[in-house]
Amino acid sequence: MPESARIDRTLQQVADQLEQVRGQLGMLSSAIWQDIDHDDPARLEEGVRFKQSYNERRRSLEESMDQMLALLREYSPSLPESGAREPKGEVAGPEADEAPGEVQTTPVIDESVTVPPGASGLDQKVPFGFVLSGRTFTSASAWPLFYEALLQELYGRAPEKLTRLADAPGGFELGGRPLFARVPDSLDDPLPIADAIFAEADLAPQSLLQVIKRLISYMGYPLESFKILLKEKNRGTVETLSLAA
């Protein structure tokens, strides 16, 4: 076997193994989260701390793997591009499944949409993160900042789809109020999400849950794949809230 062919084969094997590790990290992430006792506040809080550390190290490792794969492609341009931007077992950006030229409609928020019984007492609770498709994300403990973190993650996964909401005035609104806009003056309390994309932040927690519930579905994710991490203001007890109930 020519030396160049042997090197190409070895490079491909290394690239394949790196992609396998990426997928295994994603499956392990989901397994760790599912193994946490969500009914025991102390174990839930301990599990969330561990999951946050795991996510940070996993992110650093995947960035290093991306850099290594890019370096290998400099040596052998024939190596295929990575096909695992999202770890296996997690939902990839749904925009990849849209047909070219497909007309997408934006849903109007139905104010009769209910939220789970567990959402009661939200005035005494603050969010500190969320789980989306098996991955845990943390945020500042305030509803607008939590919403901002969620929207930026959704925008990072499917920028075209979220941008479409700002490009369709009146298509995604609550009580006649637009929820996304291209200019901040169109909103009461504009929250910057990306360049020339703003979201309405002046929403009570219950209304915000209605918006998020419809938004998660619009972006193409099952409601079962999304959970909000909550903490009680006084006692610090943590819990998860699913919008699928």
Buried (B, 14 or more C-beta within 10 A) or exposed (E): EEEEEEEBEEBBEBBEEBBEBBBEBBBBBBEBBEEBEBEEBEEBBBBBEEBBEBBEEBEEEBEEBBEEBEEBBEEBEEBEEBEBEBBBBBBBBBBEEBEEEEEEEBEEBEEEEEBBEBBEEBEEBBBBBBBBBBBBBBBBBEBBBBBBBBBBBBBEBBBEBBBBBBEBBEBBBBEEBBBBBBEEEBBEEBBBBBEEBBBBBEBEBEBBBBBBBBBBBBBBBEBEBBBBBBBBEEEEBBBBBBBEE
